[in-house]
Amino acid sequence: MLRVAVIGSGPSGVYTAQALVQQSAVPDVRVHVLDRLPCPYGLVRYGVAPDHEKIKSLQNSLRTVLEDERITFVGHAEVGTAGLSCARLLDLYHAVVYCVGAATDRRLGIPGEDLPGSWSATDFVSWYSAHPDASGRGFMLGARSAVVIGVGNVAVDVARILARGAHELRATDVPQPALDMLAGSRVREVHMVGRRGPSQAKFTTKELRELGTLPDAAVVVRPEELALDPAYADPGSAVASALPAVNRRNVEVLRAWAAAGGSGGRARRIHVRFFLRPVEVLEEGGRAAGVRFERTVPDGSGGIRGTGTYEDVEAQLVLRSVGYRGAPLAGLPFDPGSGTVPHAGGRVLREGVPSPGEYVAGWIKRGPTGVIGTNRPCAKETVASLLADAPALALRPLVDDPLDALRESGIRPVVWSGWRAIEAAEAALGVSLGRRSVKLHDWAGLLAAAHGGA
């Protein structure tokens, strides 16, 4: 028997576990999927907006994999601690595959970035998705206007949630404290700002169009900003023709909004801005009060250059959405430049040499790129390397039962029955609030539900 630990229960971890049990080269494989949180699914649970039901339904297919009898979910087990070090894992398993994602966000590196009221979009998404680490944060405190820095799908999600009425989110599983805070929000102006032009924006057209479907919010686009983009100014140019189809569609959506103009008397406005580079988060009374931007223009070589002209945008809530970044895990090598673990075909490299039994998959392997489905081939490549090494790995004797070892080290793992108990508690909470299933949002509530209140 080959015993494998997969660290992380998001898509990359689940697809790795699936590839391990579906292969036939090594007939008897047992997989433990470990996660720091008591809940599985990673960013599918804690990174997908609550009003995106279709994407959230991916949990059903991930559940099917985790319910395979050859796979054991082990939640509330944090790797990298004294009781569960990387070295200890190699005593308990023949192989360990780290699928820990990109747990932090990129920074802007500008003055005022750390002022109260200035946050990463990752923090904000975690809050409205009920991540227990984000419980109790006062994002909306005193905010009348918000700036979202970035023009990718996460930025669109954040802008959309800010511009939605709380009554629209009541039918979702958004945690009750977040719903209550959004219901009391005074934010009426949301600015989503990119430093380059519309043809370079990273959002998908489907996500972008959703902004125009909000019943109480209007989308405002400035034609003069769009016109700075050569691909926008001349749709028939070689520059425009060379764009990927999604970028051309994005430009056309923005063109239609610019032509429509006005707010239509709606309660909120989403301003989609371009060619503005943040240079400072402004302060008033010890808190964020706005963002100073420098106007940029195309430099003729596919990039941008500053013009020395500045614009201040009022905002008591500033959210940076400029990308995820991998974080080092104690005991594993880490490349700070790429934010990934050095590897060759998924094999972890220590000083350039493959480390027996240690592997990576997902964002910690390749960086935060691709869509959810990109994790499948990534996982398969890593599993192929692991299986090629399996004859040598299986020779190493294992004496301890992993779950017993965890408990002896003071860890109280949450297994699949505990996760199902959390689901039942969330369903009951929803009934009590007159809503659908509502996520538990704090560590105490999650662990009490998982362990039956004990």
ChimeraX attribute file (.defattr): number of C-alpha atoms within 10 A of each C-alpha:
attribute: neighborCount
match mode: 1-to-1
recipient: residues
	/A:1	10
	/A:2	19
	/A:3	18
	/A:4	24
	/A:5	26
	/A:6	27
	/A:7	27
	/A:8	31
	/A:9	31
	/A:10	26
	/A:11	26
	/A:12	32
	/A:13	32
	/A:14	29
	/A:15	25
	/A:16	32
	/A:17	30
	/A:18	23
	/A:19	20
	/A:20	27
	/A:21	19
	/A:22	11
	/A:23	15
	/A:24	11
	/A:25	11
	/A:26	15
	/A:27	12
	/A:28	13
	/A:29	17
	/A:30	18
	/A:31	25
	/A:32	23
	/A:33	27
	/A:34	27
	/A:35	27
	/A:36	19
	/A:37	23
	/A:38	23
	/A:39	26
	/A:40	29
	/A:41	24
	/A:42	23
	/A:43	19
	/A:44	20
	/A:45	22
	/A:46	22
	/A:47	21
	/A:48	20
	/A:49	24
	/A:50	22
	/A:51	18
	/A:52	12
	/A:53	12
	/A:54	9
	/A:55	14
	/A:56	18
	/A:57	12
	/A:58	15
	/A:59	18
	/A:60	10
	/A:61	10
	/A:62	20
	/A:63	13
	/A:64	11
	/A:65	18
	/A:66	23
	/A:67	12
	/A:68	13
	/A:69	10
	/A:70	16
	/A:71	21
	/A:72	18
	/A:73	24
	/A:74	31
	/A:75	25
	/A:76	18
	/A:77	22
	/A:78	19
	/A:79	22
	/A:80	17
	/A:81	12
	/A:82	11
	/A:83	18
	/A:84	17
	/A:85	16
	/A:86	19
	/A:87	11
	/A:88	15
	/A:89	20
	/A:90	18
	/A:91	15
	/A:92	21
	/A:93	26
	/A:94	23
	/A:95	24
	/A:96	24
	/A:97	26
	/A:98	28
	/A:99	28
	/A:100	27
	/A:101	29
	/A:102	20
	/A:103	14
	/A:104	16
	/A:105	18
	/A:106	14
	/A:107	16
	/A:108	15
	/A:109	11
	/A:110	11
	/A:111	13
	/A:112	18
	/A:113	23
	/A:114	15
	/A:115	17
	/A:116	18
	/A:117	26
	/A:118	25
	/A:119	20
	/A:120	24
	/A:121	25
	/A:122	24
	/A:123	19
	/A:124	20
	/A:125	23
	/A:126	21
	/A:127	25
	/A:128	27
	/A:129	26
	/A:130	25
	/A:131	25
	/A:132	19
	/A:133	14
	/A:134	18
	/A:135	19
	/A:136	12
	/A:137	13
	/A:138	14
	/A:139	22
	/A:140	20
	/A:141	15
	/A:142	13
	/A:143	19
	/A:144	16
	/A:145	22
	/A:146	29
	/A:147	25
	/A:148	27
	/A:149	25
	/A:150	27
	/A:151	26
	/A:152	20
	/A:153	18
	/A:154	24
	/A:155	27
	/A:156	23
	/A:157	24
	/A:158	21
	/A:159	24
	/A:160	23
	/A:161	20
	/A:162	23
	/A:163	26
	/A:164	18
	/A:165	21
	/A:166	18
	/A:167	11
	/A:168	13
	/A:169	17
	/A:170	20
	/A:171	16
	/A:172	20
	/A:173	24
	/A:174	23
	/A:175	25
	/A:176	20
	/A:177	17
	/A:178	22
	/A:179	19
	/A:180	12
	/A:181	15
	/A:182	22
	/A:183	15
	/A:184	13
	/A:185	19
	/A:186	16
	/A:187	21
	/A:188	17
	/A:189	23
	/A:190	27
	/A:191	23
	/A:192	24
	/A:193	24
	/A:194	25
	/A:195	24
	/A:196	25
	/A:197	27
	/A:198	29
	/A:199	22
	/A:200	22
	/A:201	19
	/A:202	17
	/A:203	20
	/A:204	16
	/A:205	19
	/A:206	12
	/A:207	18
	/A:208	20
	/A:209	14
	/A:210	12
	/A:211	20
	/A:212	17
	/A:213	12
	/A:214	18
	/A:215	14
	/A:216	17
	/A:217	25
	/A:218	24
	/A:219	24
	/A:220	22
	/A:221	22
	/A:222	17
	/A:223	17
	/A:224	11
	/A:225	20
	/A:226	22
	/A:227	15
	/A:228	18
	/A:229	22
	/A:230	18
	/A:231	24
	/A:232	23
	/A:233	14
	/A:234	13
	/A:235	14
	/A:236	10
	/A:237	12
	/A:238	11
	/A:239	15
	/A:240	20
	/A:241	13
	/A:242	11
	/A:243	14
	/A:244	11
	/A:245	12
	/A:246	16
	/A:247	21
	/A:248	20
	/A:249	17
	/A:250	22
	/A:251	24
	/A:252	17
	/A:253	15
	/A:254	23
	/A:255	18
	/A:256	11
	/A:257	19
	/A:258	19
	/A:259	12
	/A:260	13
	/A:261	14
	/A:262	14
	/A:263	15
	/A:264	12
	/A:265	10
	/A:266	14
	/A:267	15
	/A:268	22
	/A:269	22
	/A:270	24
	/A:271	19
	/A:272	23
	/A:273	23
	/A:274	27
	/A:275	23
	/A:276	23
	/A:277	23
	/A:278	22
	/A:279	17
	/A:280	18
	/A:281	25
	/A:282	22
	/A:283	19
	/A:284	10
	/A:285	6
	/A:286	10
	/A:287	17
	/A:288	24
	/A:289	25
	/A:290	24
	/A:291	26
	/A:292	17
	/A:293	21
	/A:294	20
	/A:295	21
	/A:296	23
	/A:297	20
	/A:298	16
	/A:299	10
	/A:300	9
	/A:301	6
	/A:302	9
	/A:303	12
	/A:304	17
	/A:305	16
	/A:306	16
	/A:307	10
	/A:308	9
	/A:309	10
	/A:310	15
	/A:311	13
	/A:312	15
	/A:313	16
	/A:314	20
	/A:315	26
	/A:316	26
	/A:317	26
	/A:318	29
	/A:319	25
	/A:320	26
	/A:321	27
	/A:322	21
	/A:323	19
	/A:324	21
	/A:325	21
	/A:326	25
	/A:327	19
	/A:328	20
	/A:329	16
	/A:330	13
	/A:331	12
	/A:332	17
	/A:333	16
	/A:334	21
	/A:335	12
	/A:336	12
	/A:337	6
	/A:338	15
	/A:339	21
	/A:340	24
	/A:341	29
	/A:342	25
	/A:343	24
	/A:344	16
	/A:345	18
	/A:346	27
	/A:347	26
	/A:348	26
	/A:349	19
	/A:350	16
	/A:351	9
	/A:352	10
	/A:353	12
	/A:354	17
	/A:355	13
	/A:356	18
	/A:357	21
	/A:358	23
	/A:359	27
	/A:360	32
	/A:361	35
	/A:362	32
	/A:363	25
	/A:364	26
	/A:365	29
	/A:366	21
	/A:367	18
	/A:368	19
	/A:369	12
	/A:370	11
	/A:371	7
	/A:372	15
	/A:373	11
	/A:374	14
	/A:375	23
	/A:376	19
	/A:377	16
	/A:378	21
	/A:379	27
	/A:380	21
	/A:381	17
	/A:382	24
	/A:383	26
	/A:384	17
	/A:385	15
	/A:386	24
	/A:387	17
	/A:388	12
	/A:389	15
	/A:390	17
	/A:391	12
	/A:392	12
	/A:393	18
	/A:394	16
	/A:395	10
	/A:396	13
	/A:397	11
	/A:398	14
	/A:399	9
	/A:400	12
	/A:401	10
	/A:402	19
	/A:403	16
	/A:404	12
	/A:405	15
	/A:406	18
	/A:407	12
	/A:408	11
	/A:409	12
	/A:410	10
	/A:411	16
	/A:412	17
	/A:413	25
	/A:414	23
	/A:415	20
	/A:416	19
	/A:417	12
	/A:418	23
	/A:419	22
	/A:420	15
	/A:421	18
	/A:422	24
	/A:423	20
	/A:424	15
	/A:425	22
	/A:426	23
	/A:427	18
	/A:428	16
	/A:429	18
	/A:430	21
	/A:431	13
	/A:432	12
	/A:433	11
	/A:434	12
	/A:435	16
	/A:436	18
	/A:437	22
	/A:438	25
	/A:439	24
	/A:440	28
	/A:441	25
	/A:442	16
	/A:443	15
	/A:444	12
	/A:445	15
	/A:446	25
	/A:447	24
	/A:448	15
	/A:449	21
	/A:450	26
	/A:451	17
	/A:452	12
	/A:453	10
	/A:454	7
